[in-house]
């Protein structure tokens, strides 16, 4: 079996913060959306409700310990914590801050800067902005300085000693190369040393990361290289839309077959640059959106395991430590992509993960 490091994206939304209290109502967390979700068409797998870990609160250290123990048991090497920075203002940072301060759980991690605008639609675009991302050289300096304690942690995931830091939307920067150069120079000055910088390949696709100043790219699924609807076996919503026939669920959302999607992904050619492969167990963000959701339907642990196993078999690491596979995600419950056990499947997605990675559980 190849020596691979499977990393799972981790959402720290599951605890109340003042911003969410103000914007969405007192006590709001991602669980609020998850619990109120309902099926939009026959056979729609909603709501997706947690099983083993329940409706947890990430302020509780025992929950974070259980998550890490479960992930490790089924072959996940580490978590990629989403990190939110708005010109010095940090959001949803308490869980990671406590992980860093306490030294627990003893489980590898790295950070991904989720550099999107916060909007009322949850899509990161420019309508109804709640918190806006703005960029500048001084902010670049302050940002990388704030990350120095995390980079120094012995649990931090590295490539040949270089801390791995991921940028979610590189295309949003006015001058991404300047930002990366600023980070690299300041990291050397601070004694951090060299950085290993990766762009998440999603919105801007099939662009050589080296030309932008990055070391590599991560393949963010399911949105990388999304094929035409006809190749996905899209359900009848688009046709009904064209005919002006309103059918709840199909009419107001984009619904695709998971099996057709993964077959398309498995058939696509590899990149001619360093791109670490990605998979997703499922995707369904209808819990967040009343309409215009992107829904994959028909996912099963067997189909997901097939995709992950194919990815493992066909990925050749670029070097002994450039050996990542990224799974989206560990706990994106309101987007329907989670490895954590739910009421329908229990631990079957975790078990499929372990089998594909060749891990005894």
N, C-alpha and C positions, 0 to 999 in steps of 0.2 A: 504493500500500500504506500502511496506517495506521502511525503511529509508535507501536509497542507495545514494552513491555519484558517479555519472557518470563523468569520466574524459576523456577529448579528447586530444590526442597528437597534438602538435602545431609545425609547421615547420617555423623557422624564415628566410627562404631563400629569401623572396621577397623584396629585396633591394640590390642595388649594393655594392660590397666591392672590395678592391684592389686585393685580391686573385682571385676572379672570373674574374675580368677584365684581369688579367695576363693569367689565364689558359684557359678561354673560349671566351674572346673577350670583348671589352669595353661595359659596360652597361649590361652585362649578369646577369640575375636572372632566377629563376625557370620558370618565365613566358615565357622566350625565348623558352624553350623546349615545353611548353604547346601550345603556339600559332602555332608552326610549325608542330605539330603532324598531321598525316593523317591516315585514316582507312587502315588497313592492310588486311582486308577480308570483304566480304559483311556483313553488319549489325554491324560492329565494331564501337563502340561508341567513335570515335575520330574525331576531337579534342574535348576535354571537356573544355568549355569556361565559365568563371565566369559571373554571372548575377548581382545580387544586389550590390555587393561590387566592381565589375569591376576588372581591372588589377591594383590592389592596390600596394602601396609602403609602407612598414612597418615602414619607418621613419616618417610617418605622424600620429600624435597621434589620430586624428579623426578616422582613419581607425581602430586602435586598440580598440578605444572606441566602435565603431560599432560592431566589432567582438564579444567583450565581452557581449554587450547588446543582440545581437542575440543569442549567446550561452545560456545565462541565460534565455532568453524568452522560449527556447525550452527544458529546463531541464538539461543542462550541468552544473555541479557544478563548474568545474574549468578546466584550461588548464595545460597540461604537456608540458612545453617548452623544446625542444631539446637544449642541452647545449654542446658546443664544446670546448674542452680543449686539447691542445697539448703541454705538458710540459711548461705550463705558457702562451702559446700563445692561445688566444681565437679568434674564428671565428664566424661571424654572430651574434655577441653579442649586437649590438646596440639596436634592438627593446626591448629586455628584460632589458638591462641597463636603458633605458628610462622609462620603466614600473616601475622598482624598484625606480629610482630617483624621479619620478614625483608623485608616489602614485596612478597613474591612468593607466588603469581603476581599479575601486574598485571591483576586481573579483579574486577569489582564484586561486592560481597557485602553481606548484612545478616544479622541474627540473629533467630531464633525461639526464645523460651523454651519448651522442652518441659516444662511444669510439671505433670508427672504423677508420682504415686508410682512408684518402681521396684519391680516385683513379680516374683515367680517365674514368673507366667503371661504376662508381657509385655503386659498389657492396661491398666495404669495404675490398676486398681481396688484395693480395700482388702484383698484376701486375700494372705497370704504377702508382706508388705511388706518390702523390703530397704532402701529409703531413702524416707522419708516427706516429702512437701511440707507445710510449715507456713508460715503467713503472718502478717505483722505490720508495723507502720509502720516500726520500726527496720530490719527486714530490707529493706523497700522502699527505704529510703535507702541502705543499704549496697550493695544490688544495683545501683541506677542509678549510683552512684559507680563501681562496678567496671566498668561499661560505657563510661565516658567515653572511655578511650583508643580503643576500637573506633569510637565515634561520631565521633571526631576524624579518623579515617583518611580520606584523600582518595578511597579506593576505596569507601567506605561508600555504600550506595544511599540516595538522598534524594528527598524530594518538596518542591520549592521551597525547598531548603536544609535541610529538616527530616529528621533521621535516621529511617529506617523501622525500627520495632521491632514484632515480632509476638508475640502471646501465644497459645499453643496451646489452652489450656482456661480461658477466662475465667470459666466457670461454677463453677470450683473455688474461687474467692476468696470469703472472707466478705463483703468490701466492695470490689468491683473499682473503683468510682468513686474511693474514697479512695486506693487504690493508684495509679491513673492520675494523680490530682491531685498526690500526693506526688512521683511521677516527674517530672511536668511542672514543678513548682515547683523541685525540686532541680536539674533540668537547666538551668533559667534561672539559678539561683544559681551553678552551676558554669561558666557561660559556654558551655554546649553550645547553648543557644537552644531554640527550640520543637522538640517531637518530633512525629512522625507515627506514631500508635499504631493498630495493626490487630489485630483478633481473628480467629483461625482459626475459620471456621464449619463445625463438624462435629457435635459432640455436642449442643450447644444451637443449634437451627436457626431460621432465618427470624426472628431477633431483630434489631431495628434497632440497629446498633452505636453510633449517636450517643446513644441513650438510656442506654447503659452508660458513655459517656465516651470511646469510641473514635472515630477519624476515619473508619474504614472496616472492612470485613470481607474476608477471603480465603475463597474457596470451596474447602474441602478435599475432594478426591475420592479414593476413591469413596463416602465415607460421608455426604456432604451429601444430604439429601432422598432417601434410599434408598427406592425405591418398593416396594409390596407384592410378595411373592414371585411371585404369579401374573402380574404385569406384567413381571417380569424373566425369565420363562420358566425358572424354577428347575428344575433337574434332579431326578430322582425321589427324592432323599434324604428330603424331608419326608414324602412319601406313604408311603415304606417305613417311616419312623420311626413314623408313626401306626398302621401295620399291624403294628408290632413285627417287621418283617422286617429282619434285620441284613444289610446289604450294605456291605462295607468301602469307605471313602471317602465315598460318598454318604450313608451312614447317620450317620457321625460328624462330618460337616462340612456347611457351607452352600455349595452350588455353584450358581452362576448363569451365565447366558450374557452375555458381554461385549457382544455386539452389541445385545441387548435392553436392557441397562443404558444404553448410550450413546444409544440411540434415545429412551429415557425422559428422559435428561438434556437432550438437544437439544430436546425438545418442551416442557419445563417453562417457565413464564413467568419473566421477569426479576424482580429484587428492586426494591422501591420505595425503596431506600436504596443507599449506595455499597457494592457488593460486587464485588470483582475476581474474574473467572471462573477456574475451575480445571478441569484435566483430569488423567487418569492413563493411562499406557500399558497398565496391567494391574494386577491385585491378586491376590495369593495368598500368605497368610501361613502356609501349611502347613509351611514349613521351620522355623518357630518353634514350631508347635503339633502335638502328636500327635493332637489331636482339636479340634473346635469351631473349625476354621479357616474363614475367609471367602475363598472362591475364585471369581474370575471366570475363565471358561474360554472359549477360542475367540478371544482377542485376536489381531489381526494388525496389522502396521504400517499397512495400508490402512485398517482400521477406526479405529485411533487417529488417523491423519492426517485422516480424515473428520470426527471429533469436534473435533479441534483447528482445522481449517479452518473449520468451522461457528462455533466460538467466536470466532475471529479476525473473521469476517465480521459477526457479530452484536453484538460488543462495541464500544460507543462510549466512549472514554476520558472520564472526568469532567472532566479538564483536561489540558493538555499533558504534565504529569508524573504525573498519576494514571491511568496507562496500563499497569497490570500484568496479566499472565496468569500464573497459578501452575501449574507442572507438578509433580505428585507421582509420581515423584521422579527425581532424578539417579541415586541409587545405593542404594535400599532393596532390596537383593538378597534378604533373608530374608522380605520382604513381597511379592516378585515384581513390584515396580513400579520399573523402572529404565530410563533411557535409555542407560546405558553398554552397549556391545556385549556380546552373549552368544553362545554357541556355536550356537544355533539360528538367530538372525536377523541376526547381525553388526551392521552399522550401520544397518539398515533403519529402526528407530524414529527414529534421529537424522535420517536422510534425510527421513522423513515430517515430522519437526518443521520442518526447514529449508524444505521445500516449502510447508507450511501458513503459515509466517511470511514467505514470499516472499524467502528468503535463498539466494543462490548459494553452493554449497559445493564 
